[in-house]
Amino acid sequence: MARKITEKAVSAFMAGHNVSIGNTTVQTSGNTSEMSLFGNVIATRNGKTIKISTCGWATSTTKERLNGILDAMGASVRIYHHQRVIHLGDTPWGNHFTLTTVK
């Protein structure tokens, strides 16, 4: 179950609304929305394309916010750590990943 901050921030991010809640900010300009965590842009949405990034900070909070976006997209994969490597589904990944919305 996601934290209330994640739910509100993801809802604003997907709807293209501005919001600032604690350490998370969503800013929208035109067709582009950005979600920032502690000032680092961890997700950018432009139309149906969403780019997600840990910005080098694969913390529990970063993973929660990004997993909230994946849930909102209807994705069947999650971000998690396995043997100190961050994974998206079964795929190990670095800092960035580009997705296309399915909803």
C-alpha positions as CSV (number, residue, x, y, z in Angstrom):
1,M,0.0,0.0,0.0
2,A,1.4,3.3,-1.1
3,R,1.8,6.3,1.3
4,K,-0.7,9.1,1.0
5,I,2.1,11.4,-0.3
6,T,2.8,8.9,-3.1
7,E,-0.9,8.6,-4.0
8,K,-1.4,12.4,-4.2
9,A,1.8,13.1,-6.1
10,V,1.2,10.3,-8.6
11,S,-2.4,11.4,-9.1
12,A,-1.2,15.0,-9.8
13,F,1.6,13.7,-12.1
14,M,-0.7,11.6,-14.2
15,A,-3.4,14.3,-14.4
16,G,-0.9,17.1,-15.2
17,H,-1.5,19.1,-12.0
18,N,1.0,21.0,-9.9
19,V,1.5,19.9,-6.3
20,S,4.1,20.1,-3.5
21,I,3.8,17.6,-0.7
22,G,6.7,17.2,1.7
23,N,9.8,16.1,-0.2
24,T,7.9,15.6,-3.5
25,T,7.0,18.2,-6.1
26,V,5.0,17.8,-9.3
27,Q,5.3,20.6,-11.8
28,T,3.5,20.8,-15.1
29,S,4.0,23.1,-18.1
30,G,2.0,22.4,-21.3
31,N,2.1,18.7,-22.0
32,T,5.1,17.9,-19.8
33,S,4.9,17.0,-16.1
34,E,7.9,16.4,-13.8
35,M,8.0,14.7,-10.5
36,S,10.9,15.7,-8.2
37,L,12.0,14.1,-5.0
38,F,14.4,16.2,-2.9
39,G,14.9,18.4,-6.0
40,N,15.9,15.5,-8.3
41,V,13.6,14.9,-11.3
42,I,12.7,11.2,-10.9
43,A,9.9,11.1,-13.6
44,T,9.0,13.1,-16.7
45,R,5.7,12.6,-18.6
46,N,5.3,14.0,-22.1
47,G,2.1,12.8,-23.7
48,K,2.1,9.0,-23.5
49,T,5.9,8.7,-22.8
50,I,7.1,8.5,-19.2
51,K,10.8,8.5,-18.3
52,I,11.7,7.4,-14.8
53,S,15.0,7.7,-13.1
54,T,16.5,7.0,-9.7
55,C,18.9,9.9,-10.2
56,G,21.5,7.7,-8.5
57,W,19.3,7.5,-5.3
58,A,17.7,4.1,-5.3
59,T,16.2,4.7,-1.9
60,S,12.9,3.2,-0.5
61,T,11.2,6.5,-1.1
62,T,12.4,6.8,-4.7
63,K,11.3,3.2,-5.4
64,E,7.9,3.9,-3.8
65,R,7.2,7.0,-5.9
66,L,8.3,5.2,-9.1
67,N,6.3,2.1,-8.3
68,G,3.3,4.4,-7.7
69,I,3.7,5.7,-11.3
70,L,4.0,2.1,-12.6
71,D,0.8,1.2,-10.7
72,A,-1.0,4.2,-12.2
73,M,0.1,3.1,-15.7
74,G,-1.2,-0.4,-15.1
75,A,2.2,-1.9,-15.5
76,S,2.7,-5.4,-14.3
77,V,6.3,-4.8,-13.2
78,R,7.8,-3.3,-10.0
79,I,11.1,-1.7,-9.0
80,Y,13.0,-3.6,-6.4
81,H,16.5,-4.5,-5.2
82,H,18.0,-7.9,-5.5
83,Q,21.6,-8.5,-4.4
84,R,22.3,-4.7,-4.3
85,V,21.1,-4.3,-7.9
86,I,18.0,-2.3,-8.8
87,H,15.6,-4.2,-11.1
88,L,12.6,-3.2,-13.1
89,G,10.7,-6.5,-13.3
90,D,13.3,-9.2,-14.1
91,T,15.6,-6.7,-15.8
92,P,18.5,-5.0,-13.9
93,W,18.8,-1.4,-14.9
94,G,20.9,1.6,-14.3
95,N,19.4,5.0,-13.6
96,H,17.0,5.6,-16.4
97,F,14.1,3.9,-18.2
98,T,11.6,5.0,-20.7
99,L,8.0,3.7,-20.7
100,T,4.9,4.2,-22.8
101,T,1.7,4.5,-20.9
102,V,-0.8,1.6,-21.4
103,K,-3.8,3.5,-20.0
